[in-house]
Amino acid sequence: MHDFKRLIVWQRAYALSAELIPLVDRFTGPGRFALGNQITRAAVSIPSNIAEGSGRYSDRELRRFLAIALGSAYELETQVMLARDVGLMPIEISERHLRDVAEIQRMIHGLRRSTRPRSAADGSTQT
């Protein structure tokens, strides 16, 4: 799997990153720089790790990078919730982004499952 740009999960994660970066640049008040930086880093990490894993030569390495992307997605979920709860991000915007993050998390889980080695017990061969 080398053309990561064709993966819908990468497309969704990339689009979310592109939306969040200018949004956090408009944060005002205490904590805006620290939380904004963390949101940007986590958001960018998701498509970046999907892309890096796609460029690897084994499903095992791909799964490892997908695990990192998934961790970043959960981190991003927490940070968006925090930004909402401290008043840096409007509720309606945060709720939309939280729905997007949840869908990306589900998609990463699915992609990880699809690259998992099959056992002889389930009737398929190992890769």
Buried (B, 14 or more C-beta within 10 A) or exposed (E): EEEBEEBEBBBBBBEBBEBBBEBBEEBEEEBBEEBBEBBBEBBBBBBBBBBBBBEBEEBEBBBBBBBBBBBBBEBBBEBBBBBBEBEBBEEEBBEBBBEBBEBBBEBBBEBBEEBEEEEEEEEEEEE
